[in-house]
């Protein structure tokens, strides 16, 4: 479960990621949940370990049959580990946290979910930001609450589908006291649709981080 706490004001980085080139291809992944399709563009140049981990789960077919188990309107949509019975699937070991990559948790970005106080605990779960959640950005490596959440991609097609999911009513169900969408949103398929950079006119630039006062979430 994501938890919120306070921390210090972040001093922003001034550099923005360079446009994708053939040397830094941005893979695209298409998701087919029960509410409609959406496409993510990933940033391996900024979050290499997180992207590699995510793509391995996609190529293994791990996400097919999982659900978006956590929906909070005006905050996020989260999924990537629970099946239709709201039982956790077995994951690979956790990966390093790349939240200090200069990217911000802006609307439409996708980030790795993790336990609130344990930065190196991300596995298969991810969340999509419904608004600009700069409070979830990296502040420092002092502790899990200041570490932030690693952005590794962005929705480039089908954000209306994510908005539709976020607007669903929620109920307590299974191990959760609330925030489970009704009906359950099932990911029917997820696949890599390109490992080459899209045309510059359609490529979404990674969101540069802006100044913020931070607060934090984590993993179920």
Secondary structure, DSSP 8 states (H G I E B T S, - for coil): -----EEEEE-----------GGG---EEEEEETTEEEEEEE-TTT-HHHHHHHHHHHHTTTTTTEEEEEEETTTEEEEEEEETTS-B------B---TTSSB---TTEEEE---TT-GGGB-S-EEEESS--GGGS---SSSHHHH---EEEEEEE-HHHHHHHHTSEEEEETTEEEEEEES-EEEEEEEEEESS---TTT-----B---EEEE-----
